[in-house]
Amino acid sequence: MKYLKQSLQILCLLAFASSAFAQTHEVLMKNRGAGGPMVYEPDYLEIQPGDTVKFIRKHKSHNAASIAELSPAGYPGFMGKIDEEIEVTYDNAGFYGIKCTPHYAQGMVMLIKVGDASLPESYRAFKAPGIADKRFQEIYARIDKR
């Protein structure tokens, strides 16, 4: 019985070990920042599977929402409400495009890389509206330089 109890304790520790190493990353939703008007700071983030991204409202009228065309196949996506601070946990490797719904065409976008992933060519071919496309191209150029 003693060994069964110890085995169960070890299994419980192993089950929770991965969540103990998970990190929470903060992204600010701002009217103006280092990248200009209507920005997420940072606009590019590299995290590990199991990590959480917390979108923090620094100014009113922003949200965070996934972009279906810039998400891995099968990802259900999310859409935060306007002025809502939301936490999203990313369990699967890949690249995830994020937009502020009311300011998408004004370029309020970001990209999150989870784990060991390569940027899909389909992302480069996707044309986001307005200034968002230019900002994504700038992010892709920074990724290419790494």
C-alpha positions in Angstrom: 0.0 0.0 0.0 2.9 2.3 0.8 4.3 1.9 -2.7 0.9 2.6 -4.3 0.6 5.9 -2.4 4.1 6.9 -3.4 3.4 6.0 -7.0 0.2 8.1 -7.0 2.1 11.1 -5.5 4.8 10.9 -8.1 2.2 10.7 -10.9 0.4 13.8 -9.5 3.7 15.7 -9.3 4.6 14.8 -12.9 1.1 15.8 -14.1 1.4 19.2 -12.6 5.1 19.7 -13.4 4.6 21.1 -16.9 2.2 23.7 -15.6 4.7 24.8 -13.0 7.0 25.9 -15.7 4.4 27.7 -17.8 4.8 31.4 -18.0 2.4 34.3 -18.4 3.4 37.0 -20.9 1.8 40.4 -20.9 0.8 42.3 -24.1 -0.4 45.9 -23.8 -3.3 47.2 -26.0 -2.5 50.8 -26.6 -3.7 53.8 -28.6 -0.1 54.8 -29.3 3.3 53.2 -28.7 6.8 52.8 -30.1 5.4 51.4 -33.3 2.9 54.2 -33.9 -0.8 54.5 -33.4 -3.0 51.5 -32.5 -0.5 48.9 -31.3 0.0 45.8 -29.3 3.3 45.9 -27.3 5.1 43.8 -28.1 3.8 43.1 -31.6 5.7 39.8 -31.8 6.1 37.3 -29.0 7.9 33.9 -28.8 6.5 31.6 -26.1 6.4 27.9 -25.2 3.4 25.5 -25.4 1.4 25.8 -22.2 2.3 29.5 -21.7 -0.4 32.1 -21.3 -0.7 35.5 -22.9 -2.5 38.2 -20.9 -3.8 41.1 -23.1 -3.9 44.2 -20.9 -6.0 47.2 -21.8 -3.9 50.4 -21.5 -6.5 52.6 -23.3 -10.2 52.2 -24.1 -11.9 50.6 -27.1 -9.5 47.7 -27.7 -9.8 44.0 -27.7 -7.8 40.9 -28.7 -9.1 38.4 -31.2 -7.5 35.6 -33.2 -7.3 35.8 -37.0 -8.5 32.6 -38.6 -6.3 32.9 -41.7 -3.3 33.3 -39.5 -3.9 30.4 -37.1 -3.0 26.7 -37.2 -5.5 24.4 -38.8 -8.1 23.3 -36.2 -7.5 26.2 -33.8 -10.9 27.2 -32.4 -9.8 30.9 -32.0 -11.1 33.4 -29.5 -12.6 36.9 -29.4 -12.3 39.1 -26.4 -14.9 41.8 -25.7 -14.1 45.5 -26.2 -12.2 46.8 -23.1 -11.8 43.2 -21.8 -8.5 42.0 -20.4 -8.3 38.4 -21.5 -5.8 35.5 -20.9 -5.2 33.0 -23.6 -3.2 29.8 -23.1 -1.5 28.3 -26.1 -1.0 24.6 -25.9 0.0 23.8 -29.5 3.1 24.9 -31.5 2.5 27.2 -34.4 2.0 30.9 -35.3 -1.1 32.8 -34.2 -2.2 36.1 -35.6 -4.0 38.5 -33.3 -6.1 41.6 -34.1 -8.0 44.4 -32.4 -11.3 44.1 -34.1 -12.2 47.8 -34.3 -8.6 48.8 -35.3 -7.6 45.9 -37.5 -7.4 48.0 -40.7 -5.5 50.7 -38.8 -2.8 48.1 -38.2 -3.4 46.9 -34.6 -2.1 43.4 -35.1 0.5 41.1 -33.6 2.0 37.6 -34.1 2.7 34.9 -31.5 5.1 32.0 -32.1 4.5 29.0 -29.9 7.2 26.5 -29.6 9.4 25.3 -32.4 7.5 26.3 -35.5 8.2 27.6 -39.0 6.2 30.5 -40.4 3.8 29.0 -43.0 4.1 30.5 -46.5 0.3 30.9 -46.5 0.7 33.6 -43.9 2.9 35.7 -46.2 0.4 35.3 -49.0 -2.5 36.5 -46.8 -3.5 40.1 -47.3 -4.7 41.8 -44.2 -6.7 45.0 -44.6 -5.2 48.4 -44.6 -2.1 49.1 -42.5 -2.3 45.6 -40.9 -0.8 44.0 -43.9 2.2 46.4 -43.8 2.7 45.7 -40.1 2.6 41.9 -40.6 5.2 42.2 -43.4 7.4 44.1 -41.0 7.0 41.4 -38.4 7.8 38.7 -41.0 11.0 40.6 -42.0 12.1 40.7 -38.4 11.5 36.9 -38.1 13.5 36.3 -41.3 16.5 38.2 -39.8 16.6 35.8 -36.8 
